Amino acid sequence: MRQKGIAQITVLVALILLVIAASAASYYILKNGGRAPTTGIVPVSYFTPTPTPAGVSDSDDPSVIEGELDATSLDSVDNDLNNLETSASSL
């Protein structure tokens, strides 16, 4: 009679451990969004800042920004688009 009680407790403990393991696994999978875990390697792009394009300053001064806007020629964009269309049509 005593063996039946121990077997039932053992099964109950095993089921509780199974539920805990399943919930931990589902939390881990949902936390990572289904992706494989990372190895801790961070791409170099996170450390190196993106360089500012030529002719553009990092200044927040309104007079500098206004000067950059005034120096921008709108027809250069049209020429770039035309050149892009020409090169695309030659493919």
C-alpha positions as CSV (number, residue, x, y, z in Angstrom):
1,M,0.0,0.0,0.0
2,R,2.8,2.4,0.8
3,Q,4.4,1.8,-2.7
4,K,1.3,3.1,-4.4
5,G,1.5,6.4,-2.6
6,I,5.2,6.9,-3.4
7,A,4.5,6.0,-7.1
8,Q,1.7,8.6,-7.3
9,I,3.8,11.3,-5.7
10,T,6.7,10.5,-8.1
11,V,4.3,10.8,-11.1
12,L,3.0,14.1,-9.7
13,V,6.5,15.5,-9.2
14,A,7.5,14.4,-12.7
15,L,4.4,16.1,-14.2
16,I,5.1,19.3,-12.3
17,L,8.8,19.3,-13.5
18,L,7.5,18.7,-17.1
19,V,5.2,21.6,-16.9
20,I,8.0,23.9,-15.5
21,A,10.4,22.7,-18.3
22,A,7.7,23.3,-21.0
23,S,6.9,26.8,-19.7
24,A,10.6,27.7,-19.5
25,A,11.2,26.5,-23.0
26,S,8.2,28.4,-24.4
27,Y,9.3,31.6,-22.6
28,Y,12.8,31.2,-24.0
29,I,11.4,30.7,-27.6
30,L,9.0,33.6,-27.3
31,K,11.6,35.9,-25.8
32,N,14.0,35.3,-28.7
33,G,11.2,35.6,-31.3
34,G,12.0,32.2,-32.7
35,R,15.6,33.1,-33.6
36,A,18.6,31.0,-32.7
37,P,20.4,32.4,-29.7
38,T,23.3,34.7,-30.5
39,T,26.8,33.8,-29.5
40,G,27.6,37.3,-28.2
41,I,29.4,38.4,-31.4
42,V,28.4,42.0,-32.2
43,P,28.7,43.3,-35.8
44,V,31.3,45.9,-36.3
45,S,28.7,48.4,-37.6
46,Y,27.4,48.8,-34.0
47,F,30.8,50.3,-33.0
48,T,31.7,52.4,-36.0
49,P,29.7,55.5,-36.5
50,T,28.2,56.2,-39.9
51,P,30.3,58.9,-41.7
52,T,28.6,62.1,-42.6
53,P,28.2,62.5,-46.4
54,A,30.5,65.0,-48.0
55,G,29.2,68.5,-48.0
56,V,26.9,67.9,-45.0
57,S,27.8,69.2,-41.6
58,D,26.8,67.9,-38.2
59,S,25.9,71.4,-37.0
60,D,22.4,72.2,-35.6
61,D,22.9,75.9,-36.2
62,P,20.0,77.2,-38.3
63,S,22.3,79.4,-40.4
64,V,24.5,76.4,-41.3
65,I,21.4,74.3,-42.2
66,E,20.0,77.2,-44.3
67,G,23.3,77.6,-46.1
68,E,23.4,73.9,-46.9
69,L,19.8,74.0,-48.2
70,D,20.6,77.1,-50.4
71,A,23.7,75.3,-51.8
72,T,21.6,72.3,-52.9
73,S,20.8,72.3,-56.6
74,L,17.5,70.6,-57.5
75,D,18.4,69.8,-61.0
76,S,21.2,67.5,-59.9
77,V,18.6,65.1,-58.6
78,D,16.8,65.2,-61.9
79,N,20.1,64.4,-63.7
80,D,20.8,61.5,-61.3
81,L,17.3,60.1,-62.0
82,N,17.8,60.5,-65.7
83,N,21.1,58.7,-65.6
84,L,19.6,56.0,-63.4
85,E,16.7,55.5,-65.9
86,T,19.2,55.3,-68.8
87,S,21.4,52.7,-67.1
88,A,18.3,50.7,-66.1
89,S,16.9,50.7,-69.7
90,S,20.2,49.4,-71.0
91,L,19.9,46.3,-68.9
